[in-house]
Amino acid sequence: MVSNSLSLCLHHPHPYNDLSSEIFTKPKNLYYLRTSSIPTTLTTTSTKIIISTKNKVVHSLFHRRCNNTLSPMASSDDQSHFISQFDDFQPDPSLTNDDLKPTTTDQRNFSGWEMASLWIGLVVGVPSYYLAGSLVDLGMAWWQGIAIVVIANLITLVPLILIGQPGTKYGISFPILARSSFGIRGAHIPTLLRALVGCGWYGIETWIGGEAIFLLLPKVIKESSLSLPLSWLGTSPIEFTCFITFWIAQLAIVWKGMDGIRELEKYSAPILIALTSCLLIWSYVKAGGFGHMFNLSSRISSSQFWSLFFPSITANISFWATLALNIPDFTRYAKSQNDQIIGQIGLPIFMGLFTFVGLAVTSSTPVIFGHVISNPITLLGEIGGFLTIILAIIGISLATITTNIAANVVAPANALVNLSPSKFTFRRGALLTALLGIAFQPWRLLKSSESFVYTWLVGYSAILGPIMGILLADYYLIQGMNLRIKDLYTLSPSGAYYYKSGYNLVAMFALVIGILPVIPGFLQNVGILSSIPKPFTIIYNNAWFFSLFLAGGLYCILSYLKGKKKNQKHVNPLLPNAS
């Protein structure tokens, strides 16, 4: 965690910064009043309230200001007090609905194991299986592929925990957190960019699930004219039909909301571990050990390896950079900071283990079948046997659904709800996400290892990196981990996050500058530009790192020059001592 010593002690002018300006009283009803001094009698528009416990209230306010912002999770009494305070506060109806409000005490039911189960469900899937294999496909040794995956996920773990902290502390989702740095209206830009990437991933995962259905079809159908690809579609009619069938099947889980997702991840994790272990044991026995994997040496020179190393690290970071950005959507349901941290530490461990499984099984296929089979769905079809196929369908479908719904539905759905709370609910947002997933034509993105890794993964990291940099810089260095919850739900010009007509122009400028240098490399990668200067190639290969530090650093500098300062003593009056 970032300590208070990292704070820049920048003062952010606000009309209600004084300790004496924020007082809560709670007799039979709750009132939030702002005054210039602490009175003995407070007057509302309809009644006078004599506070007999004035000293106790003031003492509580002083106590909270003196507490470290990373103190242990608040008690249930504090949580109830906070919730009743927020319920009494009247947020702008255009900025909230039941999906956007801070989570209640009862909703915070994700334990450390359930957070870890979430990651098991996310990690165990075809793209993760394929990821290290795609690196070996490009010429790396088996251990180099696994090492890159583990290193990248250890790096990703840092922003995951840092961005997850405000979700647990305040009970807010990613779109609400984005309001604090991009502005009440400006938050639509980063959340919709994240949603766009989520829609693309939703399409990819759904295509994989459709392949599992295709595996079930009789041989006569798979070899018919319907299985021939259409040039205008980019795939065959029968494969597209399987894709749409799986697309429809997923919506049943989405309709149950976050509770349905939590239960799905919790009970799927042990099943996925068991099925993965069975596949690994099968390949070990059939191939007579993993000697063939250990004999896979690098086919590229040292200089070629290092030219691939950094874009490969970037691609692997990008793999989970999407979820690292909107992780507050999940950590807002965590019981405590310890639960969210312990649960997330499993990411590099699970990714390392599962990519080992992918490489071990893939390297065994030449011995077992006489040729390399890198696609697990194709492999399970080759194994044959009715029971094997049924288990394969269950495993692949479960792995795909657990990954797809948690990683690629929640963020876009919440972004759409944030865009128009009166028109969108979580369900409606999820439905639109699914529709946009079709428009991405995922069968084209998965054509080759190169297009998957260096065009899709590296390309969108240039969008997510600057957003991450700005959020981290603002929350930890500018805001000092202290947010005004009520100001996240108001369009009042005096609100701390209203900025300029609801937009933080500093954040917008930093976001654009963070993305611009990466564009030439992307255009070359997709074939629009034939050649670019070498510095732009280096920037593109390190897109996530470069854009994150450029945008985050620029945001800090411009915020300082503009006079946006942080008050280290301020505590949000609507919050318990949660962390």
Buried (B, 14 or more C-beta within 10 A) or exposed (E): BBEEEEBBEBBBEBEBBBBBBBBBBBEEEBBBBEBEEBEEEBEEEEEEBEBEEBEEBBEBBEEBEEEEBBBEBBEEEBBBBBBEBBEBBEBEEEBBBEBBBBBBBEBBBBBBBBBBBBBBBBBBBBBBBBBBBBBBBBBBBBBBBBBBBBBBBBBBBEBBBBBBBBBBBBBBBBBBBBBBBBBBBBBBBBBBBBBBBBBBBBBBBBBBBBBBBBBBBEEEEBEBEBBEEEEEEBBBBBBBBBBBBBBEBBBEBBEBBBEBBBEBBBEBBEBBBEBBEEBBEBBBEBBEEBEBBEEBEBEBEEEBBEBBBBBBBBBBBBBBBBBBBBBBBBBBBBBBBBBBBBBBBBBBBBBBBBBBBBBBBBBBBEBBEEEBBBBBBEBBBBBEEEEBBEBBBEBBBBBBBBBBBBBBBBBBBBBBBBBEBEEBBBBBBBBBBBEBBBEBBBBEBBEEBEBBBBBBBBBBBBBBBBBBBBBBBBBBBBBBBBBBBBBBBBBEEEBBBBBEEBBBBBBBBBBEBBBEBBBBBBBBBEEEBEEBEEEBBEBBBBBBBBBBBBBBBBBBEBBBEEEBBBBBEBBBBBBBBBB
